[in-house]
């Protein structure tokens, strides 16, 4: 079954929402953005963050998965000679079994939300992560992104 994605592109407080997109269309939307120009605008302004891209889907269990890429410029390093950087977030839900009354009454399903976050990532790594998300490669994203914040409820 081919999963469809919903994507949102936010640039200068203007939102472009697209629904029921194929992965190739999501990738085309992402690569059509003039990231270099937006990054230079960010450097000239006082903004630390620029254009924001998000893509999400729900699986057959109705669990939500979302990948975000936001243009990122450190305040102290606003220099046009530096490479383009992104802040990345991968959010997902998973079903975990929770013991009821220390396991005496059995277990019940619980949906937990997790977040993985990375700043200061280049375009190459951002595209690798986006492609992994579009392929539903949860393992790649978990292995190659670092957990810096979120509901880290792992036991």
Residue pairs with C-beta under 8 A, 6 or more apart in sequence:
1 60
2 22
3 57
3 59
3 136
4 19
4 20
4 21
4 22
4 57
5 20
5 21
5 22
5 23
5 26
5 55
5 56
5 57
5 134
6 17
6 18
6 19
6 20
6 21
6 55
6 56
6 57
7 17
7 18
7 21
7 26
7 29
7 30
7 53
7 54
7 55
7 56
8 15
8 16
8 17
8 18
8 52
8 53
8 54
8 55
9 15
9 16
9 29
9 33
9 51
9 52
9 53
10 16
10 51
10 52
10 53
11 33
11 38
11 50
11 51
11 52
18 25
18 29
21 29
23 134
23 135
26 55
26 130
26 134
27 130
27 131
27 134
29 53
30 53
30 55
30 69
30 127
30 130
33 51
33 53
35 51
35 71
35 84
35 123
36 84
38 50
38 51
38 71
39 50
39 71
39 73
39 84
39 85
40 80
41 50
42 48
42 49
42 50
42 71
42 73
43 73
43 78
43 79
43 80
47 73
48 72
48 73
48 74
48 75
49 70
49 71
49 72
49 73
49 87
50 70
50 71
50 72
50 73
51 70
51 71
52 68
52 69
52 70
52 71
53 68
53 69
53 70
54 66
54 67
54 68
54 69
55 66
55 67
55 130
55 133
55 134
56 64
56 65
56 66
56 67
57 64
57 65
58 64
58 65
59 65
61 95
63 92
63 93
63 94
63 95
63 111
64 91
64 92
64 93
65 91
65 92
65 93
65 133
65 136
65 138
66 89
66 90
66 91
66 92
67 88
67 89
67 90
67 91
67 129
67 130
67 133
67 141
68 87
68 88
68 89
68 90
68 91
69 86
69 87
69 88
69 126
69 129
69 130
70 86
70 87
70 88
71 84
71 85
71 86
71 87
72 85
72 86
72 87
72 119
72 120
73 85
74 85
74 120
83 122
83 123
84 122
84 123
85 119
85 120
85 121
85 122
86 121
86 122
86 123
86 126
87 117
87 118
87 119
87 120
87 121
88 117
88 118
88 119
88 121
88 126
88 129
88 145
89 115
89 116
89 117
89 118
90 115
90 116
90 117
90 129
90 133
90 141
90 145
91 113
91 114
91 115
91 116
91 150
92 113
92 114
92 138
93 111
93 112
93 113
93 114
94 111
94 112
94 114
95 109
95 110
95 111
95 112
96 109
96 110
96 111
96 112
96 153
97 107
97 108
97 109
97 110
98 107
98 108
98 109
98 110
99 106
99 107
100 106
100 107
100 108
112 151
112 153
113 150
113 151
114 147
114 150
114 151
114 152
114 153
115 147
115 149
115 150
115 151
116 141
116 142
116 145
116 146
116 147
116 148
116 150
117 145
117 146
117 147
117 148
117 149
117 150
118 145
118 146
118 148
121 129
125 144
128 140
128 144
129 140
129 141
129 144
129 145
132 140
132 141
132 144
133 141
